[in-house]
């Protein structure tokens, strides 16, 4: 599940970077970036800690 979150986050960040340079979609790109950051944070929070 964690790898899936990272894959989604990377895809969203790449989409944001492309949209940042080609501002045809507008505010949707920033929403993609926020979703990518949230998914990365969830992946970090939900990662099991080794004792």
Secondary structure, DSSP 8 states (H G I E B T S, - for coil): -HHHHHHHHHHHHHHHHHHHHSTTSTHHHHHHHHHHHHHHHHHHHHS----
